[in-house]
């Protein structure tokens, strides 16, 4: 199989203290710059140490409190069109995706919904403002992906992307110190999102030997980091590497049935995306352990040989046990309700995406029912 296409940032800084690169980057090319961020960063010590030097580099800021809707993006575009030439995003995946969408749509004439996958009727171009992405979580890998995820739970009931190679942020600053102090539940939900990206891209029928090798490296980082996320700088650094590699591999190979379901749930319920993926991951691993598909069996045998060669039995069950036994927060235990109507909608709209097998309605229903409280 031909090698997958990989598109990365023009400049990436990684390591403890690299947030200090931000101010020199902004000062080296002065231009009107808008900050997208979240309240948790603004209330933290790192922003406190940067605020006085960062403020003169900015024309303003926007707070992102949740996954951005098309209507919010349109409001930001109207407010800042003609006033901004560069964007900085400091926050979790929702902040980065909002900033990526804004950076593109401020260069386009039509409302956001007109360009979105699934519902849009207009082709988006590669026009976009330059973006510096600084993740404060380790999960989505949005700092290196081509897509900006937008969620409308009110009007169109859709979660979909804007997508173009030019939407990869020009600069990424990955500083593990920004994860310090993150609540255990958020660390766990983001971390399991990163693992899901890596596993699904590894199992994708669009993957190449190259992308699978990157997935395996990312999963190794995850396994080393997972038990110690809330007490080890080294673990948080490893999870940030896993997240970045997950962003690369999902861009190269695509995702699978877990995200095929999770995206539809995200359009209907305001649950943390990583928690949704993690809860679906556990029943998916059960299905995968029962699969007789030769390519899936071959891939999982290779995964076990490379990542935990001393273990016996089904690698899927080892992964499920490892994840639940070593989790710093039990993301799968809280009862998350899903109405019968929402269940039916998700089941109808979800798909197997880039899987070697087509998961039946019954199999997808089983995943949903084991992950959520259907009532």
KAJO-V459344 format. One record per helix or strand of 3 or more residues. SS is the DSSP state (H for helix, E for strand). FROM is the first residue (numbers start at 1). TO is the last residue. If there is no record, write none. Layout:
SS_FROM_TO + SS_FROM_TO
This chain:
E_11_14 + H_18_28 + E_33_37 + H_39_42 + H_45_55 + E_60_63 + H_70_80 + E_86_91 + H_93_105 + H_112_114 + E_130_135 + H_142_144 + E_147_152 + E_158_163 + H_165_167 + E_171_174 + H_176_179 + H_184_203 + H_209_228 + H_233_253 + H_257_266 + H_273_290 + H_294_307 + H_315_326 + H_340_349 + H_361_371
